[in-house]
Amino acid sequence: MTGDVQTTVDRLPAYEELFQEHARRLDRLCRLLLADREESKDVVQEVFLKLFQAHSQPRPPNDWGAWLTRVTVNACRDRRRAGWWPRWWHLTDRVDDMVLPAAEPTPDQVVIARALQQRVWLAFRALSDRQREVFVLRQVEGWSTAAVASALGLRGGSVKRHLFRAVQRLRAAAAGGST
C-alpha cells in the first residue's frame, strides 16, 4: 500500500505546472462570473491557495482541471453571496472596454459595436447565476454537457435547459430585443 501512495505522489503534477496551465483560464472564468478584474484576481488567488493546500493532501483529486473549476465557481458564488457584493455590483454597472476585431473601424461601426456589446453584456449580467455558470463552462470553456453537469452537481437536462435559456436571452439582446 505504501508503494501505491508513493507512486501516486510521484505522478502528481507540480504546483507550478498546475498554476501555469490553469491560471489564465480561471481568471477569465472569474471575470465572466463576477464582472470585475480585481475581484477575479482575488478569487483566483484564493483558489490557488486552496490548490496549494490540496496538492499536499494524501488523496489529491484525479482531475485537477475539473477540481479547480469547481472550486473557482464555488468561490465566485461565495463572493456573490457576501453581504457587500450585491450593493457594490449594482453601483458599478459598467462594461469593460473590449478591443474591436477590425483594425480601423469607422465611427459608425464603433458606435454600433459598443451598443451591441453593451446590450449583450447587460443581458449576460442579467442571467441567473446558474445560467451564467452553465453558459461560461459550456460555451466559453468548451466543456461537454456531462462535464458541466458533474462540476455543478446538476443533471444533463438541467444543464441543457439553463444553456438554452441563456443563449435565447443573449440572442434576443444581440438582435436588439428585450432581455
Summary of the structure (lengths in Angstrom):
residues: 179
radius of gyration: 19.0
end to end distance: 57.2
largest distance: 69.0
contacts: 469
relative contact order: 0.10
helix: 75%
strand: 0%
